[in-house]
Amino acid sequence: MPREQIAGDSEPLETATELDRAGIVKRGSAYKLAKQGIIPSYLVGPKQTGVRFRRSEVLAALRRPAPEVK
């Protein structure tokens, strides 16, 4: 299956399932973290209902320290 790309970027967009298969983050967790704004995501498709991720951005976001809770 061909991977989607956003114009101007050479890194392909991946599905949550692909991130799960790569052992980066579970599929359901990817959607939850994206909804919470913890990891970056992109809406794709004619109705903007598909969600895709860039692996490097997800990994960078997961490496960031958690904010302190007061």
C-alpha positions in Angstrom: 0.0 0.0 0.0 1.5 3.4 -1.0 2.1 5.8 1.8 0.7 9.3 1.6 2.8 12.4 1.7 2.1 16.1 2.3 3.5 18.4 -0.3 7.0 19.7 0.5 8.0 16.9 2.8 9.9 13.7 1.9 8.9 11.7 5.0 5.8 9.5 4.3 2.7 9.6 6.5 1.9 6.4 8.3 -1.3 5.0 9.8 -1.7 4.2 13.5 -1.6 0.5 12.5 1.8 1.0 10.9 3.1 2.7 14.1 1.7 -0.2 16.1 3.3 -2.8 13.9 6.7 -1.0 14.2 6.3 -1.2 18.0 6.2 2.6 18.5 2.8 3.1 20.0 -0.4 1.0 20.2 -3.0 1.8 17.6 -5.6 3.0 20.1 -3.1 5.0 22.0 -1.9 6.8 18.9 -5.4 8.1 18.3 -5.9 9.1 22.0 -2.5 10.9 22.1 -3.2 12.7 18.9 -6.7 13.8 20.1 -5.0 15.1 23.3 -2.4 17.0 21.2 0.5 15.0 22.7 1.6 13.6 19.4 1.2 15.5 16.0 -1.2 14.1 13.4 -2.6 15.0 10.0 -6.1 14.7 8.7 -6.2 13.3 5.2 -8.7 12.4 2.5 -11.4 14.3 0.8 -13.5 14.7 4.0 -10.4 15.1 6.2 -11.5 12.0 8.3 -8.3 9.9 7.9 -5.6 10.4 10.5 -1.9 9.9 9.6 1.4 10.4 11.5 5.0 11.1 10.7 7.2 8.6 12.5 10.0 11.0 13.4 7.5 13.5 14.9 5.8 10.9 16.9 9.1 9.6 18.3 10.3 13.1 19.1 7.0 13.9 20.9 7.2 10.7 22.9 10.8 11.5 24.0 9.8 14.9 25.4 9.6 15.0 29.2 6.1 15.0 30.7 4.9 18.4 32.0 5.0 18.8 35.7 1.7 18.6 37.5 1.3 21.0 40.4 
